[in-house]
Amino acid sequence: MQADHFNTTHHMGSALPENKLSTLSIAPGRGAKVKLEPVAELLPALVEKYSRNLKPILDVLEKEHSIQVSKVTLKNFLKGVGL
């Protein structure tokens, strides 16, 4: 039975294309990036105003722009755009 498991795994692995790592990644332009792109030009002013405190920035995004994202997502987006 152990050999059957190995063969199944081997066949599944060999069925993937050579660039299998890139095929398993999430395509760009999906997720929170899409939500935050429209307000990307407002974020530097919000970061400056609230001294990098993310909770008030999340409140502004939710109340004024109807955008709900987590604190971690906002942090990663800001890090990605260099803020």
Secondary structure as UniProt FT lines:
FT   HELIX           2..15
FT   TURN            18..19
FT   HELIX           20..23
FT   TURN            28..29
FT   HELIX           32..36
FT   HELIX           37..39
FT   TURN            40..42
FT   HELIX           43..49
FT   TURN            50..52
FT   HELIX           54..65
FT   HELIX           71..80
FT   TURN            81..82
//
